């Protein structure tokens, strides 16, 4: 269960937050009964709170009677200074990168042990891309995720390396192999993946640093294959990232 919110003295705000906390990576769509159980709330209380959250836009009730997180929470999340600033600053450079590569372009940040996608431009090539703006994917099998994981705190890397699950037959799930890859990413300045998240999709990603030289985001492109275009894709991505870094530095972000 998500928390003991039925204990005496719990405020309405605490119970409302418990309803929202019932949702996580493994529980993206929940019935009312499941919400009540995971939030440790009486069913009538959960019903009243979910109805209010749906009315406000924090939750959406699907035709199958399951609830999912609503767009309004994502819109609020974008108001967090670092995310809103980076997304706004990066927008023209994402378009430049798309124009140079005609590939699907991603802007992402790390959210705990996951990638949070802030923006995406869809490429012209027919490539299976499972990311979506506001969505989250694992760090260890996406290009932008590997960049962010390579520069994450030690405790984050240890946690991720201890729970590697195959997404495809090409996903790297050997901790030692992945750890060596992360070291190479820090040395080379970019990451690559080959069908590790989705069959038929490869990626290249580079870090975006702030004025303190901390990696605060990642920029990536997704293509059907890397092949002879690898060097061009890396160079184009790095040029775009450098442009974003320059504006971030000038803006004091």
N, C-alpha and C positions, 0 to 999 in steps of 0.2 A: 504494500500500500504506500501511497505517496506521503502520508503524514498523518499524525493523530489529531486531525482537526475537529473531531467531535468532542474533544475534552472540554470540560466546563471553562468558561472564560474566554473562549476563542471569539475574536471579533468577526464582524461580517467581512472585513477586508481579508483577514487571514483565511476564512473559509472560501472566499472568492479566489484567492491566490492558490489555495489547495486544489480547486477545480482545474485551474490552468496548469498547475504542476502535475496533474494526472497524465498529461500528454508528454511523451518523450520520443526518442528515436524509434523505439520498438513499439510504441503505442500512439500511432498517428491518428487513428480513427477509433473512437470509443462510443459504446452505447451509454445511455443514461445510467443504467445499472453498473456498468464498468466504471464510470466516472465516480459514482457514489462510493463504490468499493475502494477504488484507488485513492480517493480523497478522504476516506474514512468519515463520510457524511451520511446522515439519514437520507433516504431516497427523496422525500418531499423537499428537503433543503437543497439537494443537488438539482432537482427539477427547477426550483425557483431561480437558483443562481445561473444555471445554464440558459434558462429562458431570457434572463436579463443580459447575459453576455452575448447571446445571439442577437438580441435587439440592438446592442451597442456595436456589434460587428467584431467582437473578439473571438467568437465561435461561429461556425456555420453548421447547420443541420442538413445533412445530405438526404436524398430520397430514401436511402436504406435505413434511415433513422439513426445513423451514427453521426457523431459530432467531430469536426476537425477544426484546427486553429484557423481563425479568420484573418483576412488581409489587413485589417486595421492594426493588429498587433505588429505585423511586419512594417507597416508604415510608421508606427511609433518607434520601432527599433532603428529605423533609418535616421531618426533624429539624434541618435547618439553621436556626439561630435566627430569622433574619428571616422565612423562609417559614412556619415552624410558628407563630410568634407572630402574624403577620398573618392567617394562615388561621383560627386560633382566635379572634382578636379580631373578625375581620370576619364570622364566621358569623351572629350574630344580625342584623346589619345587612343581609346578603344576603337573609335571610328577610323582613325588613321591606320591602326593595326589591321582592322578588318579590310580596309581598302587595299592594303599592301598584300594581304594573304588570301582574302576571300574565305577565310576559315572562321569557324565559330570561336568567338573570343570571350574569355571569362575574366571577371575581376572578383577576387575572393579574399576573405579574412579567416583567421582561425577562431573558432568558437569552441573552447574546450578541446575535445579530441575529435572535432569534426571541422569540415570546411563549410563556411557559410558563404553562399554566392550572392554578391551584392549587385552584379550586373552581368548581362549576357547579350551578345549580338550573334544571331544565328548565321552560320556560313552557308555558302551556296552548294557545297558538296553534300551528298547524301551520306551523312555520318550519324550513327545512333548516339544521341547525346541525352543523358538522363538528368542532367543538372537543370535547375530552374531558379529564377531569381527568388531569393528568400529561402531556398531549399538548402539542405545539408547533406553532405556525403562524407565517407571516411577519408581521413587524411592520407592513409598509407597507399592508396591505389589510384589517386588522381594526381595529375601534374601539379596543379596549384597546391593540392594538399601536401605533396611530398616537399615542395619548397617550404611551406609553412611548418611542416613537421621537422625539417632539417634545422630550422632556426628556432624551434620551440624550446622552452625550458626542459632541463633534463628529466624532471618528474613526468612531464607530458610524454616525452619520447618513451620513457620506460613503460608507462601505462599503455601506450599504443602498441609497442612491441610485444607486450605480454598478451595481447588479444587480437591476433591477426587471423582473419577469416577470408577464405577465397570468395571473390566475387565472380571470377572467371577462372579458366584453367591456367591463365597467365599471371594471375595475381601473385605477387611475392609474399609468401607467408612464413618464410624462414627468417627469424629475428636477426640472425647474424648477417645474412645477405642484405636485408633491408637497411640495417645499421650502417653497413659499408656503403650502400647507395647514398644514404643521407650525408655521409662524410664527403663523397664525391660531389654531391650537389653543393655543399658549402664551398668546396674547392673550385668547381667549375663555374658556379654562378647560375646554373639552370638545372631543371629536372626534365626527365622524359618518362613517358609511360607508353607501353605497347599492349593495348587490349587488356589492361589490368582491371579496369572498372566495367567496360562494356566491350564485347567482341566487335571488331570493325572500327574501333575508335582509338587513336593514338594522340598523344599530347606533348607539348613542350610548354614549360612555365618558368618564369623568372621572378625574383623577389622585388618588392617595392619597399624602400627604406625611408625612414623619416630623418629629420635633421640630426638625431642622435645616433644614426646608423643602425637603428633597430628595424628589423623586418616587420612591417605593419600590415602588409597585404601581399598578394601574389597576382600576377597577370599571366594568362595562359591562352594557348590556341589548341583547338582540337581538329584533327585532320584524319583522313582515312588511313594514311601511312606516312611515315617520316621520310624514308628513302633519301633521294638526293636533295630534297628540300630542307633537310635538317638545319644546315648552316644558315640558310636564308631565314627560316622561321625563328631561330635563336636570335639572329642579328636584329630582325624586325621587332621582336618582342623586347629585346634589351633597349632598343632606341625608344620605344614607347614608354617603357618603365622609367628610363632616365628622364624623359620629359615630365612624367608624373612626379618623380622625386624632385626635380628642379622647381616645379610649381608648389609642391608641398613645402619645400624649404623656404621659398620666397613668401609663402603665406604664413609661415610660422607654425604649421601643423605638426 
